[in-house]
Amino acid sequence: MINYDDNRNFYRMMLNSQVTVTIIDDEANSTVVATCRDLSATGMAIEMPHPLEIATNVRVSVESANSNVPSLDVSGKVVRVTEEGGGCFLVGINISEID
């Protein structure tokens, strides 16, 4: 039997997908390529080579591997940043809007 001890309202889907992160808070709306590690209905964790500030507004695009399935575009805010070591940071994003 699988024990589900995580107190979340939605299950996480584990991924290893390349995403494009657009940082909305800076004047240039710069983009960074990152890796999405997990995704749920309300949030996602992405792995990046540098940290983002808490409360930074971002837009994340996940390209579809199948032409029959549309790409996923979400807007959200950074709620957690954890240094994983080796110049890698795990950034938690709370999804506020799905397009």
Steps between C-alpha positions, in 0.01 A plus 500: 500500500627847417513733797418859402628715788538822305234746620429643157165537330634382163740222407832592342599368161873438482656638183836562342396748233673805361308823563543865413468737796426867431577726795221758501634723778808626318477770233636279225266203563806275474462130426686202641493136394443272799379148583158429649537231767137473612161648423163509675177693446623787717878500475822379348864453592763599248875446508709803398869595494433813711245599765202731458374734769195395703181668365647540148223476239577252223345345194594138427453323167516123467515389138298193411681197361185407306345724235152385611553636852530877544794658680451608861540868586460610861550818701607487861714627782818361656419370850809292583867479401730221616865460407554143385878530470731515203355828376148360482193656661153351542238776462141445616234688307138552605286496184249785486382470140501231230464602135 
